[in-house]
Amino acid sequence: QSVGACRPMLLRGVAQSGRRGLVARPVRVSARGLAAAAAAGQRILYRSTRGGQSDLTFSEAVLQGLGTDKGLLVPQAIPRFDAATLESWRGLPFHALAAEVMSLYLTDDDLSRSELEALTAASYGAQWRDEAVTPVTTLPGGMRLLELHHGPTFAFKDVALQFLGNLFELLLAKREAAGLSHTLTVAGATSGDTGSSAIHGLRGKRGVEVFMMYPEGRTSPTQELQMISVLDANIHNIALAGTFDDCQNIVKALFNDHAFRDSVGLAAVNSINWARILAQTVYYVHAYHEATSPGAALEGTQVSYSVPTGNFGDILAGWYAKQMGLPVRKLIVATNENDILHRFFQAGDYSQLGVRETLSPSMDIQISSNFERFLFHAGGDDAPALKSLMDGLEDTKRLTPPPSLLAACREEMDSERVDDAEVLATIADVHTASAGEHTLDPHSAIAVAGARRYLQRAPEEAGVPMVALACAHWAKFASAVGRAIGPEEAAKLEMPEPLASLHGKPTRVAPLPNDVSAVRQHIHATLAQAHESSDQEAVGA
């Protein structure tokens, strides 16, 4: 079967067949969504998890970011590939694989094939330090490590945000050609890595102004410098006096202020934006190919993934890949001491506690935004029920899942909790066992430790290939790594460029209080100044 001619099928059920004889389980996608996609010649449309919007196009969903009813935007139908198609993709360069996977969600009404291929080629090219983009290596003991930190900012979020930056630019150019508004104001929140990845994906992009909030004093020094040392005129960093959850709440409040949202053309780069999830599904497919032998999909071979998880976007991409047809055995939600997701899967307890500072600051989160998408699908795409759950969470800081919903979630994922002591021990163990070949950052160590814990609980799974996601380079968290391996070993590590040269660079950042009005006023004032400068340049020209 020709890959280019592969016609996506609309997902009505997922066959979880494999060596252990699991039976098919229906995936409940709304009948209305299936009808809409079929009527449009396989075009995938989007709806809000809370029911307030439906039938949005891909570009509308990407540019809008968040639902107007506070919900997240999800596909109304999920396209599916078969084992033969999965095998036909084996060996493709990453940019070509990305075009194949993403094309299942797109028609020429969204993006032409040539536009998509140009986007993926530009997004996964020379800016990556490894030609494989996301190479898979093997740790002592046989566990695979999916290295997602070879992009411009040494973090997994580069995979999605290199693509999203180029996609924004293309969509704005198409809107300009059609005589429509072609400017965006990006408002984002970061616990450390999204900020620098978004900034490096969007710096210098025409028609885009970027406002990135991070919790002051709660990122690593390297993460902060990667953001505030970027002085491009369209980049505006905000150090917020609060936690990441506070930053995220302000972003959502800005989106839910419809007058403000419309007046500035607000757009999202956080993983609430569907395009980020779509881009991340690609490396799950790539890792499957790397962890298995040719023909494995035809034989029903399955692979498990252990994912360090805070905001739930990364592991959600793996879940969508599974629904599309990727033979996934188990998805393991690996949390740090901010364990709201672990408590949900193990005890049905999704109650918000205070955020605890840990060695893995990008996961210091108690509000996992993307979890809403997963709950929506696991609950049968029931928007009113999901809205009731989320309203209750916003009012009481607690979500109480019905037993049937909890059971459905547990069918799809398991979880493990890894504390700081185990993080340090895992970094030291892997570094020593590999003779220094593999040095994990704290977040990657949580993926490895979570996988180990899971396999101790489920020794019968030992024969299933296990892939741990390495989401950041050790150099972004050199202090924690030094504590783990000791000063003598740490002295042997070479800090890569450009990270080594960050200290001493000029910086620009606006410290602001944890107040949505202050942030809104700052955005208005900065945009007015930017427009005035632009007008003066136009007059001078």
C-alpha positions, 0 to 999 in steps of 0.5 A: 500500500502506498503511504501517500495514498493511504486513506485515513479511517475514522476511529470507531473502535481500537483493537487492542490485540497483541501477544497477550490476547487483549480484546477490542474495546470500543472508543466512544467518539460522538456520532455527530463528529463522525458524521461531520468528518465523513460529510466533509470527505474525511476532514477532521473538525474540532469541538470543545470538551465542554460543549460550547463549540463544534465543527471548527476547522484545523486552522480555527482550532490552532489559532483559537487555542482554547474553547470559548466556553473554557473547554479544550479543543479536541478532534470530533473523530480520530483517524486510524492507520493499520499495521501495514501502513505503520510498517510502511513508514519505518525508516522514514526521516523524522520530517517525512514521518511527521508529514505522514502522521499529521496528514491524517488530520488534514485535507487540502482545505486545511493545508496542502500536502506541499505546505505540510511537507515544507512545514515539517522539513523546516521544523525538523532540519539543521536546528536539531543536533541529531539527524534522527531528531528524537533518537532512541538509545538503550540503557544498561538492562535493555530499557530504551530511552527516547531522547527528546532534547536535541532541539534548539532549547534542549527540551522535548517541547522543541518538537512541537513548538518548532512546528507550531511557530512555522505553522502560525507564520503560514496560517497568518500569511494565508489569512493576510492573502485572504484579506483577514486579520493576520496578527497574533498575541501569544500568551503563554505560561511555563514551568520552565521548558515551554517558555524557551521552546516557544520563544525560540520557535516564535522569535522574529515571526512576522505578525506575532507578539509573545508574552511568556509568564514563568513563576519567579524563582521556580525555574532552574537558572538555565531555564530562566536565562534561556528565556530572558536573554532573548531580546527580539522585539516581539518577545516579552517575558514576565516573571510572575510572583506565584507558581506555574499554576498561577501563571496558567490560571492567568492565561486561561483568565485572559482567554476567557475575557472575550473582549480582551481576547478578540481585541488583541488576537490572543493565541496559545502555545501551551499544550492546550493548543491542539497542534502541540499534541498532534506534533508530539504523536509523531515521536511515539510512532518513531520510537515504536519503529526504533524499539521494534524489528521490521514487521513487528506491527504486523505481528501485533508487537506492543510497546510501553511508554513511561512519561514524566508527566505534569500538565499531561500533554506529553502522555496525552499525545501517546494516548492519541497515537494509540487510538490512531493505531499505534500498538501501545501496551501501557502508558505510565504516568510518572509524577514527581512529589506533586502527585495529583495524577498519581493519586487519581489513578491509584485512589481516585483522588484528584484534589489540588494540594499546595505546589511543592518545589522539587528537583524537577520544576517543569513538573511542579504542577497541581492543575494538569490542563490536558487531563480534561481532554483525556477525561472527556474521551474516557467518559464517552465524549459526554460534554455536559458530564465533563463540564459538570466535573470541571465546574466542580473542580474549579469550585471545590479544588477537587474532582470526584470521578464516577466509578465508571470513569475511573475504571475507564481511565485505569484501562488506558494508563497506570501511574507511579510517583517518584520523589527527589531522593529516588530521582537523585539515586536514578541519575547516579545509577544510570550514570555509573552503570553506563560509564557516563554515557547516559546522564539523565536530567531529573525529569528523565530520571522520573521516567526511568524510575517510574518504568522500573517501579511499574515493572517491579509491580508487574513483572509479567510485563518484562518482555514488552519493550519499554521506552522511557521519555528523556524530556530534557538535557542534563545541562539544564539542571546541572546543580541537581545532576551534580548532587546526584553524581558527585563533584568529581564526575560532574567535573567531567561533564561538558556544558554544551553551547549555547547553554555554556554562554548564557551567563553574562548575556544581557536580559530583559524581563518584566516582574509582575504581581500575581494579578490578571489585571496587571498582566492584561494592562502590561500586554495592552501597554506593550502592544501599544508601544510596539504598534507605535514603533512599527508606525514610526518605522513605516513613516521613516521608510 
